[in-house]
Amino acid sequence: MIKVLVADNHPVVREGLNAALGGSDDFNVTASVGTTSELFDALEKEKPDVVLLEMDIPEVNGITALRKMKKDYNDVKVLIFSAQAEDVYALSTLRAGASGYVAKTATIDTLKNAISKVAEGGMFITNELAQRLAFDESTNKPRRFFRKLSTREVEVLKLLASGKRNKHVAEELGLNEKTVSTYKARLMRKLNVDNMVDMLQQAKALELY
């Protein structure tokens, strides 16, 4: 069962999420809070698998709260649940440490799928957003960083994005672990990122998994 902490400043939204998620055998809403101070108080007491965080939660803005969470509670996965436009905020929240972004217009099934994927260590953004991130709208062609990748680099990125560890990537591609680490460093450089979260977000944007 996935333990979820809901952080949203709207009581009706919190009650709706509690009812929707609490009625399932797959989820357990361990706490429901309306401010960032309540959020961090709850994190001290609870051990949630996933925090469902509203971008506009009071006291501290969502991205600042997200960064603090990732610093102080790094094991907790954070899924942004927001009425703000994906195009504007999704990338910035993913770069700040979120594992996914779900619009409040999404269906309950989409939200449940997102929570499950994030809890398992994956990332979640919609296919529509992935396509917009992956393609240059002015030319309708893949962004330049994708064309920089070799076939082998794409293979390594795809396997890492699917959740495989260096050892398993090496076994599947007939490489040694040191070579996989070299590929990972090269991918980060080519994709202009400095951490795995951003690299996997790029893989998602390229629809590699």
Secondary structure, 3 states (H helix, E strand, C coil): CEEEEEECCCHHHHHHHHHHHHCCCCEEEEEEECCHHHHHHHHHHCCCCEEEECCCCCCCCHHHHHHHHHHHCCCCEEEEEECCCHHHHHHHHHHCCCCEEEECCCCHHHHHHHHHHHHCCCCECCHHHHHHHHEECCCCEECHHHHCCCHHHHHHHHHHHCCCCHHHHHHHHCCCHHHHHHHHHHHHHHCCCCCHHHHHHHHHHCCCC
